[in-house]
């Protein structure tokens, strides 16, 4: 991420050297205004300082690439090799610590209050709602979205400047020893503790230890706000000079909420405060939102706000959108829906996500006026205009009076302006949006959900949600298990295991995997047409598609003499020389590949063959996840080594060698060789990981909705062939999913279950083509309610067990008619 402060926050490079205590190679004096930690997000290289962090990938590897992009200032723990004579290198022992030291210095320059927010759940919601409640009175700087980690907090603090009057920063930890570093940076004067639940329990020995660690954020606070019940029985010292407590049970709390009533889908709260009765209307009814709202209510009371003013503002709290959604749009467009989030920091994050998308030639932004920024309009929209130029936006549609008045400052190839949303909707057909990636960002009052509805392709109500953050996390996990220099080939065959082709491939390309693999040539062509430039291996190349294969620079797997001969004949006819191929060796799968006795003949054919060049030689492990077959796995590894050494001796040059699939990455480090093939593990499934708490995150959620609810008498038959019935009077819900959507017939008659309001409801009767009936006799449910087929709680693995199959089949069976929605936080 890159976060850019006001120009007054620029530092001479020599001053930064002093602040972080670095040794230095200073080639030239310069000023720094932008902190970079990601080589893919370079906008203003001349004033940028790149921190070569060692996380799951070593940032030092990317220094040549960053230097080539124009950056000349680096914080490193080792001076890199290479010709970079113009570079300034600041040498430190710990690059992250140096960044945090710089952030702490930045924080120390400002004397206004800073609110520090922590807890298990609700940190981001409380931070954003405090912002909504106080922006009328304060110019507030805060973390963008949920940037609350060791890195995210440091980058967020860099935004502070003397135009602000208040800071609100959330802090998240997952184990001991982390909060002290965050406290040193944030130095909050006011502390707010949100709900303490089970999140991240695995990083602590007990709930008490987790609470103790969280409270360290408030070590130097003048005031701490928390739920009274949370610290009942706490044996440690309560941090903070003053405390303000709230409770729904204890009258001794400063704010005692004694009455809660739902009125017109809002929560009406009554409480006692300073011996008076006060009230508050919250526009939410779920338990978590109500608790977060009471935390905000208590915080504002503790800060001296009048109860009547708080009540008025609380009633207008808006939901906090934590994610961007990528959806199929009309006219072959893709739509990124971030329509309820509009500030300069989240705009930059969204534009970075827009730039990851390569499936369309045009990148379009629809943006409303930005409110609550704390900046003068000229400064604010100047920053927006600069961002649009930096991110190479092709088409800009501005909506609102303020942005329309400044349309001349936006230097984009095509631009349109409208005073309000209604005017945009009227003229939308005239804009001829076609084959574009469209980012929608708007302040809530502009109701940009109407724009989203107009642009998103209408689809089946059953939806497969793909969490791109989870996929990225899983990729990072496997990267952390690789030896230095080992490449990754990501498997995106079968529509990326049902998750979507170019959407997943774009993320993998952005995260710099080395290869993609597809099953057939047409899958590779689709990736090329979507702007994917990575090398792509075709695992089952058809002779009839060799023309397309070469035209789109796809690389074939060669697994038989017949296929080899056909491809060489094609290359001769087309005068193609040294075309990259991948040789498959059969070491025991007995599916495809050259067997051991065929290697000598293969070597004779490829030796001095000028039409093909071996890019890699590989094989496939049969049971890398199963300890019972480890002896056979070793036999496969030995067979493979013998084969690739024979081939290497014959051709006289090096090529990549790979045999490790997902499970082998963790179970068989010796099998990593030059490259690994990462498949189902990307999507959160790996049979080799036996940990109770998996480091992988489920990527997919399949959800549908209720079409109708019926009361059914005991014994009445339900569905085709009269196979279903209830044993006592009850009710069934018909939901919008059937075997044509991929919910297999094997799930019928009580074998399968769906998650409804936290309760598993069994299927009743046979699965129909488009519908399934479930028993909801004990569940309060109505038409339109959401039903979960699988998610991170009710996992794909459980569905696979129900019908005695494997997770691959469940995931890849989800029909193409099921709408895919991709979200990125």
C-alpha positions in Angstrom: 0.0 0.0 0.0 1.0 3.6 -0.6 -0.3 6.3 1.6 0.5 9.9 0.7 0.5 12.7 3.3 0.2 16.4 2.8 3.3 18.0 1.2 4.1 19.6 4.6 4.9 16.1 5.8 7.8 15.6 3.4 11.1 14.8 5.1 14.7 15.1 3.8 16.1 11.7 3.3 19.0 12.5 5.7 16.4 13.4 8.4 14.7 10.0 8.0 18.1 8.4 8.3 18.6 10.1 11.6 15.0 9.2 12.8 15.4 5.5 12.1 19.0 5.3 13.1 20.2 3.9 9.8 23.6 3.7 8.3 23.4 5.1 4.8 24.6 5.3 1.3 23.3 8.7 0.3 23.9 9.3 -3.4 21.9 12.5 -3.4 19.7 14.6 -1.1 15.9 14.4 -1.8 12.6 14.7 0.0 10.3 11.8 0.9 6.5 12.1 1.0 5.3 8.6 0.2 6.1 5.3 2.0 6.0 2.2 -0.2 5.9 -1.4 0.8 4.5 -2.9 -2.4 6.4 -3.0 -5.6 3.1 -3.2 -7.6 1.7 0.1 -6.3 4.2 2.8 -7.4 2.7 6.2 -8.3 5.1 9.0 -7.5 8.5 7.4 -7.5 10.5 10.6 -7.1 9.3 11.2 -3.5 8.8 7.6 -2.5 10.8 5.6 0.0 10.6 1.8 -0.4 10.8 -0.4 2.7 12.1 -3.9 1.7 10.1 -5.8 4.3 10.7 -9.5 5.0 7.2 -10.9 5.3 6.2 -14.1 3.4 8.2 -12.7 0.5 11.5 -10.8 0.9 11.1 -7.2 -0.3 14.8 -7.1 -1.2 14.0 -9.4 -4.2 11.9 -6.6 -5.8 14.4 -3.7 -5.4 15.7 -3.9 -9.0 12.1 -3.8 -10.3 11.3 -0.8 -8.0 14.4 1.0 -9.0 13.5 0.4 -12.7 10.2 2.1 -12.0 11.9 5.2 -10.9 12.2 4.9 -7.1 15.6 5.9 -5.8 15.2 5.7 -2.0 15.2 2.4 -0.1 15.3 1.1 3.5 17.0 -2.3 3.5 18.6 -4.8 5.9 21.2 -5.8 3.2 22.6 -3.7 0.4 21.5 -5.3 -2.9 23.9 -6.2 -5.7 23.5 -4.6 -9.1 24.1 -1.3 -10.8 21.9 1.2 -8.9 24.3 4.1 -8.6 21.5 6.7 -8.2 19.9 5.0 -5.2 19.9 6.1 -1.6 20.1 3.0 0.7 19.3 3.3 4.4 20.7 0.2 6.1 18.9 -1.1 9.3 18.7 -4.3 11.2 14.9 -4.6 11.0 13.1 -2.9 8.2 9.6 -3.1 9.8 10.9 -1.7 13.0 12.4 1.2 11.1 9.1 1.9 9.4 7.4 1.8 12.8 10.0 4.1 14.3 9.3 6.6 11.5 5.5 6.3 12.1 6.0 6.9 15.8 8.0 10.0 15.1 5.3 11.2 12.7 2.7 10.7 15.4 4.8 12.6 18.0 4.7 15.8 15.9 1.0 16.4 16.7 -0.6 17.3 20.0 -4.3 16.7 19.2 -6.2 13.8 20.8 -5.9 10.3 19.3 -8.5 7.7 20.0 -7.1 4.1 20.1 -9.6 1.4 19.4 -9.1 -2.3 20.1 -11.0 -5.5 21.0 -11.8 -8.8 19.4 -14.7 -7.7 17.2 -16.1 -4.4 16.0 -12.9 -2.4 15.9 -13.4 -1.1 12.3 -17.2 -0.5 12.8 -16.7 1.5 16.0 -13.8 3.5 14.4 -15.9 4.3 11.3 -19.0 5.1 13.4 -17.1 7.4 15.7 -15.9 9.1 12.5 -19.5 9.5 11.3 -20.6 10.9 14.6 -17.8 13.4 15.1 -16.8 14.6 11.6 -19.1 17.6 12.0 -16.9 19.0 14.7 -13.4 17.6 14.0 -11.1 17.1 11.1 -10.3 13.4 11.6 -7.5 11.2 10.3 -8.0 7.4 10.7 -6.9 4.0 9.4 -8.3 3.3 5.9 -10.6 0.3 6.1 -9.2 -2.2 8.6 -5.5 -1.4 8.3 -4.9 -2.3 11.9 -1.8 -4.5 11.7 1.8 -3.8 12.6 2.3 -2.6 9.0 -1.2 -1.1 8.5 -1.0 1.1 11.6 2.4 2.4 10.6 1.2 3.4 7.1 -2.0 4.9 8.5 -0.1 7.2 11.0 1.9 8.6 8.0 -1.3 10.4 7.0 -1.3 12.6 10.1 -0.8 16.3 9.5 -1.4 19.7 11.1 -4.7 20.2 9.3 -6.3 17.4 11.4 -7.8 18.0 14.9 -8.4 14.3 15.9 -7.0 10.9 15.1 -8.9 7.6 15.4 -6.8 4.5 14.9 -7.7 0.8 15.5 -5.2 -1.7 16.6 -5.4 -5.5 15.9 -3.2 -8.2 17.4 -3.2 -12.0 17.1 -0.6 -12.9 19.7 1.4 -11.7 22.6 4.1 -9.0 22.3 2.4 -7.1 19.4 0.4 -4.5 21.2 3.4 -2.8 22.8 4.8 -1.9 19.4 1.4 -0.6 18.3 1.0 1.5 21.5 4.4 3.1 21.0 3.3 4.2 17.5 -0.3 5.3 18.2 0.2 6.7 21.7 -3.6 7.1 22.2 -4.8 9.7 24.6 -8.3 8.1 24.6 -8.9 4.3 24.6 -12.0 2.5 23.4 -12.4 -1.3 24.1 -14.9 -3.1 21.8 -16.4 -6.5 22.2 -14.1 -9.2 23.6 -14.9 -12.5 21.9 -13.3 -15.6 20.5 -11.5 -14.1 17.5 -7.7 -14.8 17.5 -8.0 -16.9 20.7 -5.5 -19.3 19.2 -2.7 -16.8 19.7 -3.2 -16.6 23.5 -3.0 -19.0 26.4 -6.3 -17.8 27.8 -9.0 -15.2 27.4 -7.5 -13.3 30.4 -4.1 -13.1 28.6 -5.7 -11.8 25.5 -7.5 -9.1 27.5 -4.3 -8.2 29.2 -2.5 -7.8 25.9 -5.4 -5.7 24.4 -5.3 -3.3 27.4 -1.7 -2.5 26.8 -2.8 -0.1 24.0 -4.3 2.1 26.8 -1.1 2.3 28.9 -0.8 6.1 28.6 -4.4 7.1 28.0 -6.2 9.9 29.9 -9.5 8.2 29.4 -10.6 4.6 28.7 -14.1 3.6 27.6 -15.2 0.0 28.0 -18.1 -2.3 28.8 -18.3 -2.6 32.6 -18.8 -6.4 32.5 -15.6 -7.0 30.5 -13.2 -6.1 33.3 -15.3 -7.6 36.2 -12.8 -10.0 37.8 -9.8 -8.7 35.9 -6.9 -9.0 38.3 -4.5 -6.6 36.6 -4.2 -2.8 36.8 -6.8 -1.0 34.7 -5.0 1.4 32.4 -6.0 5.0 32.0 -6.3 8.0 34.4 -10.1 8.0 34.0 -12.6 5.3 33.1 -16.1 5.5 31.5 -18.1 2.3 31.6 -21.4 1.1 30.1 -23.5 -1.9 30.8 -26.8 -3.5 29.9 -27.0 -5.2 33.3 -25.1 -3.3 35.9 -26.6 -0.1 37.3 -23.2 1.0 38.7 -21.9 1.6 35.2 -21.6 5.2 34.1 -24.1 4.5 31.3 -26.7 1.9 32.3 -28.8 0.8 29.3 -31.9 -0.6 31.1 -34.4 -0.8 28.2 -34.2 -2.1 24.7 -37.1 -2.1 22.3 -37.4 -2.7 18.5 -39.4 0.0 16.8 -39.9 0.1 13.0 -36.7 -2.0 12.5 -34.7 0.2 14.8 -33.4 -0.3 18.3 -34.7 2.1 20.8 -32.4 2.3 23.8 -33.1 3.9 27.2 -30.4 4.5 29.7 -29.4 6.2 33.0 -26.5 8.7 32.8 -25.6 11.2 35.5 -28.8 10.4 37.4 -30.9 11.3 34.3 -32.8 9.1 31.9 -31.5 9.5 28.3 -32.5 7.8 25.1 -31.0 6.7 21.7 -32.4 5.3 18.5 -30.1 3.0 16.6 -30.9 2.1 12.9 -29.8 -1.6 13.4 -31.3 -4.5 15.3 -28.6 -7.2 15.2 -26.8 -7.8 18.5 -23.3 -7.0 17.3 -24.4 -3.6 15.8 -26.3 -2.6 18.9 -23.3 -3.3 21.1 -21.0 -1.4 18.8 -23.5 1.5 18.8 -23.6 1.6 22.6 -19.8 1.7 22.7 -20.0 4.8 20.4 -22.8 6.3 22.6 -20.6 5.8 25.7 -17.6 7.3 24.0 -19.3 10.5 22.9 -20.8 10.9 26.4 -17.4 10.4 27.9 -16.1 13.1 25.6 -18.7 15.6 26.8 -21.2 15.5 23.9 -24.8 16.4 24.8 -27.1 13.4 24.9 -29.7 15.0 22.6 -27.0 15.7 20.0 -25.8 12.2 20.2 -29.3 10.8 19.8 -29.8 12.8 16.7 -26.6 11.7 15.1 -26.8 8.0 16.2 -30.2 7.7 14.4 -28.4 8.5 11.1 -25.5 6.0 11.5 -24.9 4.3 8.2 -23.7 0.7 7.7 -20.0 0.3 7.1 -19.1 -1.5 3.9 -15.9 -3.5 4.5 -15.5 -5.0 1.0 -15.5 -4.2 -2.7 -17.5 -6.6 -4.8 -16.6 -7.6 -8.4 -19.6 -8.6 -10.5 -20.5 -9.3 -14.1 -21.9 -6.1 -15.7 -24.0 -5.3 -18.8 -22.4 -4.9 -22.2 -19.5 -7.2 -21.4 -18.4 -5.0 -18.5 -17.1 -5.9 -15.0 -18.4 -3.8 -12.1 -16.5 -3.1 -8.9 -19.1 -2.1 -6.4 -17.7 0.0 -3.6 -20.6 2.4 -3.6 -20.8 3.1 0.2 -17.2 4.1 0.8 -15.9 7.5 -0.3 -12.8 9.1 1.0 -9.4 9.7 -0.4 -7.7 6.7 1.3 -10.3 4.1 0.4 -10.4 5.6 -3.2 -6.7 4.8 -3.6 -7.2 1.3 -2.3 -10.1 0.8 -4.7 -8.1 2.2 -7.7 -5.3 -0.3 -6.9 -7.9 -3.1 -7.1 -9.2 -1.6 -10.4 -5.7 -1.7 -11.8 -5.4 -5.4 -11.0 -8.2 -6.0 -13.5 -7.0 -6.7 -17.1 -10.0 -8.3 -18.6 -11.2 -5.1 -20.4 -9.3 -2.4 -22.3 -11.0 0.5 -20.5 -10.9 1.4 -16.8 -13.8 3.6 -15.7 -14.4 5.4 -12.4 -17.8 6.7 -11.3 -17.2 8.9 -8.3 -19.5 11.2 -6.2 -18.6 14.2 -4.2 -16.5 13.3 -1.2 -17.8 14.5 2.2 -16.2 14.6 5.6 -12.6 14.7 4.3 -11.4 17.5 6.5 -9.7 19.1 3.4 -10.5 22.2 1.5 -12.3 21.3 -1.7 -9.6 22.6 -3.9 -7.0 20.5 -2.1 -9.2 17.4 -1.9 -10.2 17.3 -5.6 -6.6 18.2 -6.6 -5.5 15.0 -4.8 -8.3 13.0 -6.5 -7.3 14.4 -9.9 -3.7 13.4 -9.3 -4.7 9.9 -8.3 -6.7 9.4 -11.4 -3.8 10.5 -13.6 -1.4 8.3 -11.6 -3.7 5.2 -11.9 -4.2 5.8 -15.6 -8.0 6.1 -15.5 -9.5 6.1 -19.1 -13.0 7.3 -18.4 -14.2 9.4 -15.4 -17.8 10.0 -14.5 -18.1 12.6 -11.7 -21.4 13.1 -9.8 -22.1 16.0 -7.5 -22.0 19.8 -7.4 -18.5 20.1 -5.9 -16.8 17.6 -8.3 -18.6 19.1 -11.3 -17.4 22.6 -10.5 -13.8 21.4 -10.7 -14.1 19.3 -13.8 -11.3 21.1 -15.6 -8.6 19.7 -13.2 -9.3 16.1 -14.2 -7.0 15.2 -17.0 -8.4 11.9 -18.3 -9.0 10.9 -21.9 -12.8 10.9 -21.5 -14.9 12.5 -18.7 -18.6 13.3 -17.9 -20.1 15.2 -15.0 -23.6 15.2 -13.5 -25.0 17.2 -10.6 -26.8 14.3 -9.1 -27.4 10.6 -9.3 -30.8 11.0 -11.0 -29.2 12.9 -13.9 -26.6 10.2 -14.3 -29.2 7.4 -14.4 -31.1 9.3 -17.1 -28.0 9.7 -19.3 -26.4 6.3 -18.5 -27.5 4.6 -21.8 -25.9 7.5 -23.8 -22.5 6.9 -22.1 -22.2 3.7 -24.1 -20.3 1.8 -21.4 -19.0 -1.3 -23.2 -16.2 -3.8 -22.5 -15.0 -1.8 -19.5 -14.0 -2.4 -15.8 -16.2 0.1 -13.9 -15.4 1.2 -10.3 -18.4 2.7 -8.5 -17.6 4.8 -5.4 -20.0 7.1 -3.8 -21.0 8.8 -0.6 -24.1 7.2 0.9 -26.4 10.1 0.2 -25.9 9.7 -3.5 -27.5 6.2 -3.4 -25.1 4.7 -5.8 -26.7 1.3 -5.2 -29.1 2.5 -7.9 -26.2 2.9 -10.3 -24.9 -0.5 -9.4 -28.3 -2.1 -10.1 -28.4 -0.4 -13.5 -24.9 -1.7 -14.5 -24.8 -5.2 -13.0 -26.1 -8.1 -15.2 -29.3 -9.5 -13.8 -28.7 -13.1 -12.7 -30.0 -16.1 -10.8 -30.4 -15.3 -7.1 -28.2 -18.2 -6.1 -24.7 -16.7 -5.7 -21.2 -18.1 -5.3 -19.1 -15.5 -3.4 -15.3 -15.7 -3.9 -13.2 -14.1 -1.2 -10.1 -12.8 -3.0 -8.5 -11.8 0.3 -8.7 -15.4 1.5 -7.3 -16.7 -1.8 -4.4 -14.2 -1.5 -3.8 -15.3 2.1 -3.7 -19.0 1.0 -1.2 -18.1 -1.7 1.0 -16.3 0.9 0.8 -19.3 3.3 2.2 -21.7 0.6 4.8 -19.2 -0.4 6.0 -19.1 3.2 6.6 -22.9 3.0 8.8 -22.7 -0.1 12.6 -22.7 -0.2 14.2 -19.6 -1.7 13.9 -19.4 -5.5 11.2 -22.1 -5.9 8.6 -21.0 -8.4 4.8 -21.4 -8.3 2.6 -22.8 -11.0 -1.0 -22.0 -10.0 -3.7 -24.3 -11.3 -6.7 -22.4 -12.8 -8.2 -25.2 -14.9 -11.9 -26.0 -14.7 -12.8 -22.4 -14.4 -10.4 -22.1 -11.4 -12.1 -25.0 -9.6 -15.4 -23.3 -10.3 -14.3 -20.0 -8.8 -13.9 -18.0 -12.1 -11.1 -17.8 -14.6 -9.8 -14.3 -15.3 -10.9 -12.9 -11.9 -8.7 -15.4 -10.1 -6.0 -15.3 -12.7 -5.8 -11.5 -12.4 -5.2 -11.8 -8.7 -2.5 -14.4 -9.2 -0.8 -12.4 -11.9 -0.9 -9.3 -9.6 0.7 -11.4 -6.8 3.4 -12.6 -9.2 3.0 -16.3 -9.5 5.3 -17.7 -12.1 3.0 -19.9 -14.2 -0.7 -20.6 -14.7 -2.0 -24.0 -15.8 -5.2 -24.8 -17.6 -6.7 -28.0 -19.0 -7.6 -27.0 -22.5 -6.5 -24.5 -25.1 -9.8 -22.5 -25.1 -9.3 -21.9 -21.3 -5.8 -20.4 -22.1 -7.2 -18.3 -24.9 -9.9 -16.9 -22.6 -7.1 -15.9 -20.2 -5.2 -14.1 -22.9 -8.3 -12.3 -24.1 -8.8 -11.2 -20.5 -5.3 -9.6 -20.4 -3.3 -12.3 -18.6 0.3 -12.2 -19.8 1.8 -14.9 -17.5 3.2 -18.0 -19.0 0.3 -20.5 -19.4 0.7 -24.3 -19.6 -2.1 -26.3 -21.4 -2.3 -29.7 -19.8 -4.4 -31.4 -22.4 -3.5 -29.7 -25.8 -5.7 -30.9 -28.7 -3.9 -31.3 -32.1 -6.8 -29.4 -33.7 -6.0 -26.4 -31.5 -2.3 -26.1 -32.1 -2.9 -23.0 -34.2 -4.6 -21.2 -31.3 -2.0 -22.5 -28.9 0.8 -20.9 -30.8 -1.1 -17.7 -31.7 -1.8 -17.0 -28.0 1.6 -18.1 -26.8 0.4 -21.0 -24.7 2.8 -23.8 -23.8 1.7 -27.4 -24.3 2.2 -30.4 -22.0 3.7 -33.2 -24.1 2.9 -36.6 -22.6 3.2 -39.1 -25.5 5.2 -39.9 -28.6 2.1 -39.3 -30.7 1.5 -35.8 -29.3 5.2 -35.1 -29.6 5.3 -36.1 -33.3 2.2 -34.1 -34.1 3.5 -30.9 -32.4 6.9 -31.2 -34.1 5.2 -31.7 -37.5 3.0 -28.6 -36.8 6.1 -26.6 -35.8 7.9 -27.6 -39.0 5.0 -26.7 -41.2 4.6 -23.3 -39.5 8.4 -22.7 -39.3 8.2 -22.4 -35.5 11.5 -22.8 -33.8 12.4 -23.5 -30.1 8.8 -23.5 -29.0 8.5 -24.0 -25.2 7.0 -27.4 -24.2 6.6 -29.3 -20.9 7.4 -33.0 -20.7 5.2 -35.1 -18.5 6.7 -38.2 -16.9 4.5 -41.1 -15.6 6.1 -42.1 -12.3 3.1 -44.1 -11.0 -0.1 -42.3 -11.6 -0.6 -44.2 -14.9 -2.8 -41.5 -16.3 -0.6 -39.5 -18.8 3.1 -39.3 -19.4 6.2 -41.1 -20.6 7.1 -44.1 -18.6 10.6 -44.9 -17.5 11.4 -47.4 -20.3 10.4 -44.7 -22.9 12.8 -42.0 -21.6 15.8 -43.2 -23.7 13.7 -43.0 -26.9 12.3 -39.6 -25.9 15.9 -38.4 -25.4 16.8 -39.5 -28.9 13.9 -37.5 -30.3 14.5 -34.2 -28.4 18.3 -34.2 -28.7 19.3 -31.4 -31.1 15.6 -30.9 -32.0 15.4 -27.3 -33.1 11.6 -27.0 -33.1 11.0 -27.4 -29.4 12.6 -26.2 -26.3 12.0 -28.0 -23.0 10.7 -25.5 -20.5 10.0 -28.0 -17.8 9.9 -31.7 -17.0 7.4 -32.8 -14.5 5.4 -35.6 -12.9 2.4 -36.0 -10.6 2.4 -37.5 -7.1 -0.4 -40.0 -6.5 -0.9 -39.7 -2.7 1.3 -36.9 -1.3 -1.2 -36.2 1.5 -1.4 -39.8 2.8 1.2 -41.1 5.2 0.3 -44.7 4.4 1.6 -44.2 0.9 4.8 -42.4 1.7 7.0 -45.3 0.6 5.3 -45.1 -2.9 5.8 -41.3 -2.9 9.5 -41.8 -2.3 9.6 -44.3 -5.2 7.9 -41.7 -7.4 10.5 -39.1 -6.5 13.4 -41.5 -7.3 11.9 -42.4 -10.6 11.4 -38.8 -11.5 15.0 -37.9 -10.6 16.3 -40.6 -12.8 14.1 -39.5 -15.7 14.9 -35.8 -15.6 18.6 -36.4 -15.3 18.5 -38.5 -18.4 16.7 -35.8 -20.3 19.0 -33.0 -19.0 22.0 -35.0 -20.1 20.5 -35.4 -23.6 19.5 -31.8 -24.3 22.5 -30.2 -22.6 20.6 -27.4 -20.9 18.7 -26.7 -17.6 15.0 -26.7 -17.3 12.5 -26.4 -14.5 11.7 -29.6 -12.6 8.4 -30.0 -10.7 6.5 -32.8 -9.1 5.0 -31.3 -5.9 1.3 -30.7 -5.8 -0.6 -28.8 -3.1 -0.2 -31.4 -0.3 3.4 -32.1 -1.2 4.3 -28.4 -0.6 3.9 -28.9 3.1 4.5 -32.6 3.6 7.4 -33.1 1.1 9.8 -30.1 1.1 12.4 -32.3 -0.6 10.0 -32.5 -3.6 9.8 -28.7 -4.1 12.7 -28.8 -6.7 12.5 -25.7 -9.0 8.7 -25.2 -9.0 5.5 -26.4 -7.3 2.0 -26.7 -8.6 -0.6 -25.1 -6.3 -4.1 -26.2 -6.9 -7.0 -26.8 -4.4 -4.9 -25.3 -1.6 -5.5 -21.9 -3.1 -9.1 -22.4 -2.4 -8.6 -23.3 1.3 -8.6 -27.1 1.0 -5.5 -29.3 1.8 -5.8 -32.8 3.2 -2.2 -32.7 4.3 -3.0 -30.0 6.9 -4.3 -31.8 10.0 -4.1 -28.8 12.4 -7.3 -28.2 14.4 -7.1 -24.5 13.3 -6.1 -24.5 9.7 -3.8 -21.7 8.4 -5.9 -21.7 5.2 -9.1 -19.7 4.7 -12.1 -21.0 2.8 -12.5 -19.0 -0.4 -16.0 -19.8 -1.5 -19.5 -19.3 -0.1 -22.5 -20.7 -1.9 -25.7 -19.1 -0.9 -29.3 -19.0 -2.1 -32.7 -17.8 -0.8 -36.1 -19.0 0.1 -38.8 -19.0 -2.7 -41.7 -20.1 -0.5 -42.5 -21.5 2.9 -45.3 -24.2 3.2 -47.0 -25.9 6.1 -47.0 -29.7 5.5 -48.9 -32.3 7.4 -47.2 -35.4 8.7 -47.0 -38.1 6.0 -47.8 -35.8 3.1 -45.3 -36.5 0.3 -42.9 -33.8 -0.9 -41.2 -33.6 -4.3 -40.8 -36.0 -7.3 -41.5 -39.7 -6.9 -43.1 -39.0 -3.5 -39.9 -39.8 -1.7 -40.0 -37.1 0.9 -42.3 -36.5 3.9 -42.2 -35.2 7.5 -42.8 -37.5 10.5 -44.9 -34.8 12.2 -46.7 -31.6 11.2 -44.2 -29.0 10.2 -43.1 -26.7 7.4 -40.7 -26.8 4.5 -38.9 -24.1 2.6 -38.3 -24.3 -1.1 -34.9 -22.7 -2.0 -33.6 -21.5 -5.3 -31.0 -24.2 -6.0 -31.1 -27.6 -7.7 -29.0 -30.1 -9.5 -28.7 -27.8 -12.6 -26.9 -25.4 -10.2 -24.5 -28.1 -9.0 -26.4 -29.2 -5.9 -26.2 -32.9 -6.7 -29.2 -35.3 -6.5 -27.2 -37.3 -4.0 -28.0 -34.7 -1.4 -31.7 -35.5 -1.4 -33.9 -37.1 1.2 -32.1 -35.8 4.2 -28.5 -36.6 3.2 -27.7 -33.0 2.7 -28.2 -30.0 5.0 -28.3 -26.2 4.5 -27.5 -23.6 7.0 -30.5 -21.4 7.9 -30.1 -18.7 10.6 -27.3 -20.8 12.2 -29.3 -24.0 12.2 -28.7 -27.0 9.8 -31.9 -27.8 7.9 -32.1 -31.3 6.2 -33.3 -31.7 2.7 -36.7 -33.3 2.1 -37.5 -35.4 -0.9 -35.6 -35.5 -4.2 -33.5 -32.6 -5.4 -35.2 -30.9 -8.4 -33.4 -29.3 -11.3 -33.9 -25.8 -10.0 -35.2 -26.2 -6.5 -34.6 -28.0 -3.2 -37.0 -28.4 -0.3 -35.6 -28.3 3.3 -37.2 -29.0 6.7 -37.6 -25.7 8.6 -40.2 -26.8 11.1 -38.1 -25.5 14.0 -36.8 -22.3 12.3 -38.5 -18.9 12.0 -38.1 -18.2 8.3 -39.8 -16.2 5.6 -39.7 -15.8 1.8 -36.5 -14.2 0.7 -34.4 -15.2 3.7 -30.8 -16.3 3.0 -29.8 -19.9 3.0 -26.1 -21.1 3.1 -25.2 -24.2 1.1 -21.5 -23.9 2.2 -19.3 -21.3 3.7 -16.3 -21.0 6.1 -18.4 -22.3 9.0 -20.3 -25.1 7.2 -17.4 -26.3 5.0 -17.2 -27.9 1.6 -15.4 -30.8 3.2 -18.6 -31.6 5.2 -20.7 -31.6 2.1 -18.2 -34.0 0.4 -18.5 -36.3 3.4 -22.3 -36.4 3.2 -22.2 -37.9 -0.3 -18.9 -39.8 -0.1 -17.0 -37.7 -2.6 -14.1 -35.1 -2.5 -14.2 -31.3 -2.1 -13.0 -30.9 -5.7 -16.3 -32.3 -7.0 -18.4 -30.1 -4.9 -16.6 -26.9 -5.9 -16.2 -27.6 -9.6 -19.8 -28.7 -9.9 -21.2 -25.3 -9.2 -22.9 -24.4 -12.4 -21.9 -21.5 -14.7 -25.4 -20.2 -14.4 -24.7 -19.4 -10.7 -23.7 -15.8 -10.4 -20.1 -15.3 -9.2 -19.4 -12.3 -7.0 -15.8 -11.5 -6.0 -15.1 -9.4 -3.0 -11.9 -7.8 -1.8 -11.5 -6.0 1.5 
